[in-house]
Amino acid sequence: MSWLYLLLAGLFEIGWAIGLKYTQGFTRLWPSIATLASMGISLGLLGIALKELPIGTAYAVWTGIGAVGTAILGVVLFAEPATAARFVCIGLIVAGILGLKFAA
């Protein structure tokens, strides 16, 4: 169950990272509220996952999920460059996340 909490925490991390872009420096009310809520949920779920998972593994997986999801959504939502090198690097992060999950 801890891995599920960690996955959800990572998804909410993507939400707040992308949300930061929409807040326009926290000058827009509803995007700011949604971003702050996503931050709180993400950290709360991470805290629950840490009851059973090692901190190094959990934190690396949490940030990795956030980094991969945010990078992909940056390409999709904000027309960031979709280069082969970028996707190879995203693949390396995914490989690292899977390695940590199965080594834990």
N, C-alpha and C positions, 0 to 999 in steps of 0.2 A: 504494500500500500504506500510505503514511503516514496517509491519510485514514481507512482502516479501523482502524489503531491508535488514531487520535484518537477515533473513534466508540466503540470498545471502552473506551478510557480514560474517556470521558464516561459510559458505562453503569456502569462500576465506581464512578464518582463518585456516581452516584445511589444505588448500593448502600451506600456508606459513609455518605452523608448520611441515608438512611432507617435504616440500621443504628444510627446514633447514638441514635435515638429508642428503639430496642429494648434498648440497653445499660443504660438507666436510670442514666446517669452512670458508666458502666463498672463497674457493680456486678454485672452478670450475665456470667458467664465466656464462654459460647459466642457470644452475640451480640457481645461485645467482641472476641473472637478473629476472628470473621468480618468485623467492621467494620475492624479493623486490617489484616487481609489485603486487604480491598477497597481500602483507602487505598493500600497498598503497590503493588498491581497497577495501580491507576489512575495513580499517579505514574510508575511504571515505563513504562507504555504511552505516557503523555504524553511522557516523555523520549525514547522511541524515535521518536515522531512528529516531535519537534522537530529531529531530524537533517535533515529535508528541508523542514519547513514553517516559515514565519515565526512568531516567538514571539507577536507581537500577535494574529495570526489564530488560531493554535492555542490560545492561552490563552483567548481570547474564546469560541471554539467549545466548548472543553472545559467552561468554566464555564456556558455557555449550555445545553448538553445536560444538565448536572447540575441547573441551575435549573429547566428545563422539566420534566424527569422527576420531580424531587423535588416540584415544585408539583402535578403531576398525581397522583402517588401520595399526596400529603398529602390530596387530596380523596377519593381512593378508599379509602385505608387508615385515615385518621385523622379522617374526616368534617369536614375543613376546608371553609370556605364555597366553593360552586361557583357563583360569581356570573358574570354576563356580563362585567363589567369585568375580573375575574381572567383569564378565558379570552382576552379581547382582548389583555391584556398578555402572556400566554403566546404568543399568535400573533405579537405584535411581536418577542418574543425569537427565535422560530423564523425570522421574516423576516430578522432580523439575522444569525442563524447562516448561513442560506442565502446571504445577500448576501456575507458574508465568505468563504464557501466558493468561490463562483463569481468573486469578485474576486481571489482569491489566484493 
